[in-house]
Amino acid sequence: MSAFDTDVLVIGGGPSGVAAAIELRRQGAKRVVLLDREPALGGATRHCSHSPFGMLEFGRVYFGAAYGRKLTLEAEKAGIDIRIGHSVVELADNGSVLVASAHGAERIAAQRVIVTTGAREKPRSARLISGDRPLGVVTTGTLQSYLAFHGLLPFRRPLIVGSELVSLSAVLTCLTHGARPVAMIEPRTHSLARAPLTWFPTMMGIPFHRGTDLVEIVGRDRVEAVKIRRGGAVETIACDGVLLTGQFTPESALFLQSPIGVDRASAGPAVDQHGRSHNPLYFAAGNVLRAVETGGWAYREGRSIGRAVADDLQREPDAGAPVPVSFDAPIKLVVPNILRRTSSISTAFREFQLRVLRRVRGRLSLEIDGQQIWQASGTWSPERRILVPIPPKAPDARQVHFRFREEE
């Protein structure tokens, strides 16, 4: 009788978690348990009332809720032990986790654990926005869940803060449910979403103010107005809500309160080229690694890490000393952020994924043991993925560093 309750435990039922679990079963893992704290699989896609989802994974376009149902169907077909309404509250060093559900608390021991808990938008408290505390200040995820699960629209004329891809989703959600935003504002001088998507608010007749800050929220019981600063002047805009979009952060509390910890730059767990964390029993995939990628990207990443874990099950856990991947400012983060000597298991990451803190022009280069082996020049923008191939010799290096030389 095995001392383990399952071969692999997957925590999180969004696209990356479902993909990892399906791939594990496809690669021959006999016992795969998938936990999710929500009443259904799908993650954040469940309350997205728009498309497109599933084009690369399933060869057709789904709306968010239908995509979540498709993930559930595929997980069931793969023979995965799905347990919804289960919240993980602790990761133990030995690969066992403490789980809470309607049935009480229990420990589940697994040979390997994959954490795919995703990301969340920063709420008002984390953004340090001053002013009153009225009703009507929500994030995009909160708005979409209100509408999808409760049929509630918390405002009719909100101000939208942010200009990431999810901000455009927020605009579309408002317009398709009878709300018309009074404006969209972005503190930077440029939109974070790419053209032509960034033209969408203006095409819909919604003023889009770049280089504009939210100074104060006004309202006793409900939002009545906001004060914004643009061009050095403060002005008041009447509205009945504030929709805070973007500024995602990994949902990495499980790692943060465990001995594994999180990477200070990415705010998610540090992982090597196989998706393995500092504790070789724990792997991670999807937006818990870095905020934020699309559902399709998370699905493909989960599948790759599921394949790596399936290989790893055939071997003793690799506890080799990792080499950190260092970098210069204004680079914000790099994933994978550690490397281990090449083993025979499947490589989950073929490329480094980089982000920068601000729009900047300059030369980005990769140095392995002090030798430059890759470089590119250009203008780099925040919240946009930068991909750099991982050289075959990088995992065997003593030092891996991304250098940046800014141009005037």
N, C-alpha and C positions, 0 to 999 in steps of 0.2 A: 504493500500500500504506500503510495507516494505521500511525503510529508507536506506536499503542496495541495492547496484547494483547486488551483488552476495552473495551466502552463503560463498564460499571459493575462494580466489584468489591464484593461484599458479604461482610463478615467476620463470621461468626457465623450458625449455622443454627437458632437458636431461633425462636419465633413472630414476632418483629419482623423478623429477617433474611429469613425465608422470605416474609413478607408484602411486604416492600420489593421483593424480587426478582420476585415474581409481578406486582406492580403495575407495575414497570418494563417487563416484557414486555408487559403489557396496554396500556401507553401507547406501545408501539412501539420500545422499546430492543431492538436486534438481538442484541447480545452482552452477556449478564449471567453473571458467574461468581460462584458462591456457595461460600465456603470454610468448613469447620468442622474443628476439631481432633479431634472425637470420631468414632467409627466409623459414626455415623448422625445424621441431622438430628433436631431436636426440642428441643434444649437441655435445661433442667432438667426439662421435662415428661416426658422419656423414663423417668425412674425414679420418677415419682409413681404409686402404685398406687391412686389414688382419682380421682374426678370432682368437679366438672364442668369440662370443657374444651370449647371449640368451639361453645357455644350461639349466640353472636352471629356468629361467623365462618362457620360451616358449617350452622347451623340444626338441630343435634342435639347430644346429650351424649356426650362421649368420656371414657374413662379416660385417664390420662396417656400410657401407652405407645401406645395406639391413636391418640391425638391426634398424637403424633410421627410415626406412620406415615401419617396423613392429610396432614400437612404435607409429607412426602416425596413422596407421590403427587401432590399439587397442584403441587409444584415441578417434578416430572418432566413433568407434563402441559403446564406452561407453557414447556417447552423451555429450562430453565435449565441451565447447565453446572455440575453439582454436583461438588465435589471434597472428599470427606471425608478425614480423617486428615491434614489440612494445617494447620499452625500458622503464624500470622503473627508474625514476631519484630521487624519494624521498619517504621515508616511514614516514607517519604521526603517531602521538601517538594514534590516534583514529581508526587505521586500514584502513585508506584510503591511497591510493598511487597515486603519480603523474606519469602519463605515457605519453611518447612522441612517436608519430608515423607519418606516412605520412599524416595523417588527422589532425595533430596538437597535442596540449597538452590537456589532460583530467584527471580528478580525478575519481578513481574507489573506491567505499566504499565497504568493505567486513566485514562479521562477524569475519572471521579468515583469516590470510594470511600465506602461507607457502613459504619460500624462498629456492630455490634449484638452486642457480646460479653457483655451481660447483667450480672448481679450475683452476689455470693456472700455467704454468712453469715460473720460474723467468727469465726475459730477461737479456741481457748483462748488462744493466745499474744497475740492482739490485745485480749483482754478482761482481761488482767493478773490472772488467777485464781491464787491462791497454793495451796500444798500439794504433795502428791506428784505423780508423773508416771506413773500406772499406765495400763494398757490400759482402754478402755471409755469414753473421753471423745470424743464425736463431735458433728458438726453434723447437722441434719436431712438436708441433701443427701447427706452421707456415709452416714448410716443407710439412706436410700432407695436409694442406688446399691448398697450392700452387698446389700440384699435383692433388688433387681430384677435385678442382673447376676451375683451370686454365691450367692444363697440363704443369706446369712450374717446371723445376728441376734447382735449383739455384747453383748447383755445381756438380762435378763429383768425386772429391777425397777429401771429408771432413774429418776433425778430429772430433770425437764424444767425448763429455765431459759428464761423468756420467755413472753410472752402475745400475740404477734402472730398474724396469720392463719396463718402457717406453723407456729406452735406447735400450733395445733389440728390441722393436718395431721400433725404429729409424734405427737400423741396417737392419732389414728386409725390411723396406720401401726403404732404399737406394739400397739394392741388387736387389729388384724386379723392380726397375725403372732405372737401368743402372748406378748407382753410386757405387763405391767401396771405403769405408772409408780407410784412410791410417792407422788409429789406433783408439783405444778407450782408454781413460784415466779416472782414478778414484783417487781423492785425498786421500781417505782412503786406508788402507792397505788390504782391503777386498772388494769384490763386495757387493752391496746392494741387488741385486736380488739373489734368492736362486738357488742352484744347483738343477737339471742339466741345468736350463735355462742360468746360468752364463757361461756355457761352449760354448754357441752358437757362440760368436765372434771368438774364437780361432778355432772352428770347421770350420768356414767359411774362415779361413786364414787371419783374421784381428788381428794384434797385440793388446793385452790388457795389458796396463801398470797400475798396482795398485801403490798406494803411489806416484802419479805423479800429479803435479800442472800445470795448464796453466798459464804461466807467462806473455806472450805478444802476441798480434795479429799483424802481419806484412802485409802491403799492402796499396798501394795508392788508387787505384780505386776498386780493388777486392782483396780478401784475396790471398796472395801469399805464406805465411808460418806462422808457429806459433813457439814460444819458450816455451818449457816445462822444468820443473825441476823434475828430478827423481834421487834418490841416491845421492842427494847433488850437482849434476852437471846439468848445463843448456845446452840444445841441441836444434837445429833448425830442424823442420820437414816441408818439402814443402807440401802444400795442397792448395786447391782452395776454402775452406769453413770451417766454424766451426759450428757444430751442438750441441747446448746446450740442454741437456736433464735433466728431473727431477727437483728437488728442487721446488716442487709444493707449492703454497700458495693459501689459499681459496680466491675466488672471492667475498669478503665480503665488498666491498666499500659502499653498501647500508646501512649496519649496522654501518660501521665506521663513516659515516657522519650523522647518526641519534642519538637520545638520548640513544638508546639501546646499542650502542658500540660493541666492540669485546673483546674476551678473549685474554689476552696478550700472553698466551702460545700457544694456537691453531691458533691464528690469525683469527678465525671465531667467530660467535656469541656463547655466553654461552647458553647452553640448559639444561633442566632438563630431567628426565627419560622418559618424554612424548614427548620430542622434542620441548618443549615450552621455549621461550626465557625469558629475564627479563620482557619484556612487554608481558603479557599473551595473547594478540591478535595475536602475531607473533610466528610462529613455523619455524623450519629449518630442512633440511634433505640433505643427500648426502655429496659431497665433500666440500661444503661451511663450513662444521663443522670441518673438519680436512683433510689435504692433505696427501696422496690421496689414494682412494680405487678403486677397479675395477668397471666397469659398472654394473655387476651383484650384487655386494654388495650394490651399491648405489640404485639400483632398489628395492631390498628387504627392505632396510632402508626406502625408500620413501613410500613403501606400509605400513609398520608398523606405520609410523608417520601419514599417511593418515587415518589409522584406528583410531588412537588416536584423531585426529582432528574431525573426524565424531562423536565420543563420546562426545567431548568437546562442540560441537555445541548445545547439549541438555542442557547445564548448563551455569551458569554465569561464566565469565572468572575467573580463579583461580589466584588471585594476592597474594597468600601466600608468606611470606618471604622465599627466597631460602637459602639453606645452601651450601656454596662453598665446592668443593672437592679439598683439598690441596695435595701436593706431594713434595717429596724430589728430588733433582738432583741425578742422571742424567736423571730422567724422564722428557720427553719433554712436554707431554700433556696428559690430560685425558678427555674423552668424554663418557657420559655426565659430564659436569664440574660443575653443580649445581644440587641439589636435592630439591624437595618440598615434603611436607607431602603427604602420599599416598592418592590418590583420587580414585573414582570408574571408571575413564576413563582408556582405554587401555594403557598398558605400552609399549612404543616403544623400549626401550633399556632394555634388560635383563642382559646385561653385560657392564662393563666398558671397554672402548677401550683405551689402553695406547700405547705410543711410547717413545723410549729413544733417547737421543742425540748422543750417541756413543756406540760402542760395549763395553759391560761391563759384568763382572761376579759378581754375588752376590745374596742376598736374598731379594725378593720383598714381602712386606706384606701389608695387609689392616687392618687399625684400625678404629673401630667405637666407638666413645666416649672413646678413650684411650684403648680399649680392642682389642687385635689382634684376628681376626676371619678368616683370610685366609693368607697363605704364600706359596711361592714357591721359589726354588733356581734354578739357571741356568745361561746360557750365553745369554744375550739379545742383539739384533742387531738393529741399527737404521732403520727406514722406514719399520719395520715389526710389524704387529699388535700383541698386547698382550691383551688377553681377560681375564677378571676377573669377575665372577658372582656378580651381585648386590644383597647383602643380603636383605631379606624382610624387616628387621628393619632399613635399611640404610636411607630411606627417612624421618624417624622420629627422626634421630639422631641430636645432636647438633654439632658434629664434625666428619668429614670423612676425613681420611688422608692415603695416600700411603707412606709407609716408605721404604727406600732402604739402605741396608748395603752392601757395596762393599767388595768383597774378593780379596785378593792379587793374 
